[in-house]
Amino acid sequence: MVRHARVIVGIVTLMAALCSGLPLAAAQAQAAWYPGQLLAAAPLDREWSGLGDVRRIEYVTTGPGGELVPAAALVRIPGGPAPEGGRRVVAWDHGTSGLGQECGLTGSKQLERHTGSTVERLNDAGYAVVAPDYIGLSPNSPGPHPYLQTSTEATATIDAVRAARSAFTGLSPSWAVAGWSQGGHAALGTGRFAPEYAPELDFRGTIALAPATNLENILLRSRPDQPEMPGYVGRAAPMVLAGMTGAQLGHEVGDFLTPQGRQFIGGLSTTCNSQAHTMLSTAEIGAMLTRPLNDPEFAAVMRDYMSIPVSGYQDPILIVHGNYDTVVPLPLTLALVGQFLLNGTQHEVRLLDAGHEDLESLGGMDSALTFLARVLPAG
């Protein structure tokens, strides 16, 4: 069945490539792709966030519509001999960095600075780290990035681990995922789908730090006549709408946008965090919309795009959140906890006296490493 599916995907990809004018050799090569296939691996030509021995891989993953697309990830492996059974792997899913192809781990200095210390702590604990860039955040990957799309965050993460194991010997099939903010959202999606998407790997657990969940319940309240409220979480709506456009849901999104809204979304689709933050701080969401987003058909599309599954998990889950978080307010995570409880999903929760940006340094990573030591001993 899997073989037949790959053949079908290959034929579809080949036809699409030929119709787009790609050379025959390139079209044939792309038609032979499969999820998790390693395309390239090389050391970075510089230190990354003060760290040496960082490698970059390019690989194949499943895109928004089920098509196969290229993506990229960074890999850093601790020095010294690997333990018996291989070096255990932690996939680190990073937070929001923007939507453009220069907003990833090697393009955004801000993201690089924020992620480097996390990678180092995980390495110091004995873990190999695979840090995916999601789709659309690197020059080799088609953009704009489908921001907060649960399925592609998960496939990009799982396939990065697959590809890293092809590139570097000594990596164990045993792995876990952790992430912060958008990365917490990505980690939860990964934890739900990893056992069935990559059954050949030994998935052990999920860590979600300040995960951006249940945000769709706020965004769907957006409407043309809404007042502008500084600090309102719903101001992230244009980022998600731009991401939905990147996920080839442009027709549904476009139906809800004014000409001003379409222009704004188009500009936002190529920006990284600092510029996006400036744009969103002055944006009038009401002026971008022609009708409320809570249209039943559109609401179903958005929920399918970004909702986090609340059941079906097979492995341990740790959720860590800051009591003073104003970026991803605590009630959103408490709602997720309630949904887990109603569905019998086993999980652990740690609430810390921290905000959003300082959650990792004020106990979040300590909690993560304690959890990892239990579910995925480094050996």
N, C-alpha and C positions, 0 to 999 in steps of 0.2 A: 504493500500500500504506500509506504513512504517513498519507495523507488518510483512508483508510478506518479506520485504527486510531484516529485522532483522533475520528472520528464515533462509533465504538463506545464509546470512553472517555467521550465527551460524553453519550451516551444513558444509560450506566450511572451517571454522576455525577448526571445530572438526576433519574433515578428515585430514587436514594438520598437526594438532597436533598428531593424531594417527600415521601418516606416519613418523613423526619425532621421535617417540619413547616416547612421553610424557605418563605418567600414565593416565589411563582412567579418574580418578576423576579430574585431572588437566585439561585434554582436555575438559571434560564436562563443567567445570567451565568457561574456556575460551570461549567456544561456546556460553555461555549465556551472554557474554559481550554486552554492547551497548555504543555508544559515550556519554561521560560525566558521566559514571558510577564511583562512588567513590569506590576505592579499599581499601584505608587506610587513616587515619588521626591521627597525633600525634604531640605534641609539640616537638620542637627541644630540645636536651638535653644540650644546651649551648646558650649563647647570640650569636646573629647573627649580625655582623657589629655594635656591641654595643647596639643592640636592644633586649629587652626581648619580651616574648609573641608571638614569631614567630612560626607558625605551618607549618608542611609539609604534603602535601596530595599526594597520588598516585591515578591515575585515568585512565580511558580508553579513547583513542582518535583514530581518523582515520589516518592511516598511509599512506605512499607514494603511495601504490598501491590500496588503498581502504580497506586494511585489518585493523583490530582493534589491537592496540598495547598499552602497558602501557606507562605512562609518569608521570612526577612529577611537583609540583609547590609549592611555598611558599605562605602563607597567613598571613597577619597581619591586625588585626581589632582594631580600636581605642577603648580605654576604655570608660566606661560610657554607659548610656542607648542609644539605637538606636533611631533615630528620627522616627516620624510617617511614616509608609510605609517601614521601614527598612533602614539599612545602605547602601547607594549607593556604588557601586563597580567600581574601576578603575583597569583594567588589565594593568600591566606594562610589556612590552616586552623589554628584555635586549639586549645589543649590543653583537657583536661577542666575543665569549669566547673560541672558539676552536671546535674540532670535537669529542673528546673522552668522555667517560662516566663519567669522573671525572672533567669535565669542566663546570659544572652547578653551580647553586646558592649556593649549599652546598659543592661543591667540589673545587671551584676556589676561593682562598682568594682575588685575584685581582678583580674578578667579584663581590664578596661579598662587598668589600670596595667601589666599584664604585656605587653599587645599593642601599646600605643601606640609604644614605642620601636622595635619591629620594623617597624611601618607607616612610621614616619618614616625609618628607614634605607633601606627599599625605595624610598620616594619620593625621597630624596636621591640615590639611584642612577639615578633617571629613570623609575621604573616607576609606573604606576597600580596601586593596590592594591584588590582586591576581597576583603573578609573576610566569608565566610558564617557564619551562626550555627547551621547545621544545623537539622534539623526539631525543633520543640518547645522551643526556647530563647528564643523571643520571644513577646510577647502575641498576635500574629496567627497563630501557628503551633500546630497541635494537639500536645499533649503527653501523657504525658511523652516526653522526648527518647529516641529509640531508640539509646542509648549504644553506641558501637563497632559499629554496623551498617554494614558496608562499603558496601553499595549506596546507602543514603540519604545517607551522608557524601559520596559521589561525586556523586550527582545534585544535591544541594544546592549543591555547589561549582561544578559545570559550569553549572548553570542560573543561578547568581548572575552568572557572567561573561557569559552570554547577555543577561541582563536589564540589566546595567550598560552594555553596548554599545548597548542600545536607549535607555537613559536619557541617556547622555552622548556627544555627538559627539566624534570625534577619538580614539577608542580603537581600537587595532589588533585584527584577528582573531588575531594572534599572541600566545600566552600560555603561561605555565608555572604550576605549582602548588608550593607549599612549605608545610610544617607541622611542628609540634613536638608530641611526645607523642601524645595522641589525634589531634592534627592531622597527625602523621607517618603514622599509620594511615590517616587520611582522604586524605592526599596520595597515598599509594600506590594506594588504590582509585581515586582520580580519574585518576591517570596511566594505569592499566590500561584504564579504560572511556571516557576522553575521546574518543579518535579515532573510536570507533564510535557513541557516544551523541550527539556533536555534530560530525559530519564537516565542517560548514560553517566551523568554527573551525580555526585553525592551531596545534595543540598542539605544544610544543617539549620539555618535560621535567619531571621530578619531583624534588623535594628533600624527603627525610624525615629530620627531626631527632629522634633518640630515639624512633622509632616504636613504638607499643604493638602489637607483632605476636607471634604464637605464644602469646598469653596464654591462649587457649582450651585449650591442652594442659595448663596448670596448673589452670585453673578446673574442668575436667572431672574432676579428682581429688577434688573436694569430696564429702564424705559425712557422714552423720549423726553418726558417732562420731569425727570428726577432732579432734585437739587444737588448741587455740588457740595460734598462734605470732605474737608481735608482729613487725611488719615483713614478714610473709609476703605475697608478691605476690597469692596467691589470695584475700586478704581483699577484693579487688575484685569477687568473685563476685556479691554482692548488687546492685552497680551494673549489672552486665551483665544479671542476671536482671530487674531493673527496666526496663532498656532493651528487653529482649526483650518484656516486657509492653507497653511503648510501641509496639513494632513489631507489635502485634496477635497476638503469640504467647502470649497469656495462658493459654490452656488448657493448653498443654504445660508452661509454667512452673508454673502452679498445682498441677499433679499432683505436683510434687516438693516442695511447700512445706507446712510445718506451719502451723496458725493463727497462731502467733507469727511465722513467716516471712512469711506473706501480709501481716500487719499492718506488719512492718518494711519490706517492699518498697513497700507503699503510702505510708508516710511518707517513704521515701527518694525517691520519685518526684517530690516537689515541692520538694526541697532543692537549694541551691547548695553549692559546694565546702566552705566552712568548716563548715557544719552537717553535711554528709554525712561529712566527715572525722571529726567528733566522734562521730557515730553509728557509723561503721564501726570506730572505735578500740576500742569496747567491745562490738561485736557478737560473738555466738557463732554462727558459720556452721553448725556442726554441729546446733545447736538449731533451725535454720530448715528443715532438710531432712528429708523422710520417707524418702528413699532416695538412693543415690549418683547423681551427675549423669552418670556414664559409662555409663548405659543406652544401648545402641547407637542407638535411634531418637532419643533426646534429643541425644546427641552429634552426630548428623548435622545436626540442626536448629541447634545452636549453631555448629558449624563453618561451615555455610552462611551463618549470620547474620554472623559476625565474622572469618572467615579472610581473609587477604590472598592474592590470586592470585599464583602464583609463575611464571607463564608468560603469554605473549600480549602483552607490552608492546611498543610500537612505537618508543618514544622514550627518550632517555637518563635514567638514574636516578642520583641521588647519595644515599647514606645516610651520616649523620653520627651518631656515638654517643659518649657519655662513658665512659671507662674506669671511673669511680667511681660510675656511676649505680646507685642502689639502688631507685628507683621503677620503672623499666623496666630490669631487669638486662641487662647486655651479652650474656650467653649467649642471650637471646631473639632479639636482632638477629643474632648470629652464626649461629643456626639458620636465620634467613631468608636470610642470605648463602649458606649451604650449599645451601638449597633453590633459590635463584637459579642457583647454579653447576650443580647437577644438571639443571636444566631449560634451561640455555643462555641464561638471561636476562642481558643485558649490564647492568652496573652498576658504580658506583664506591663505595668505602668510605673514610671518614675517621674514625679513632679519635682522640679528643682527651683530654687530661688534664683532665677536667671531670666534674661530676656531672650531675644531671637539670636542676635549676632554673637552673644557671649555664652550661649548654651553649651557648646563643646568645651570651652575652657573652664566653665564653672560646674563641672561634674558630668557633663554629657558624655565625653569620651571615656571617663573613668567607668561610668555605668556600662558603656558599650564594651569595653575591654573585659570587664568582669563577666558579662554575659557571654562573650566569645570564649573566654577561658573554660566555660562550662559546656557550651554546645559544640565548640570547634577548638579543642586544645591545640596549641601551636606545635606541640611535640618536642 
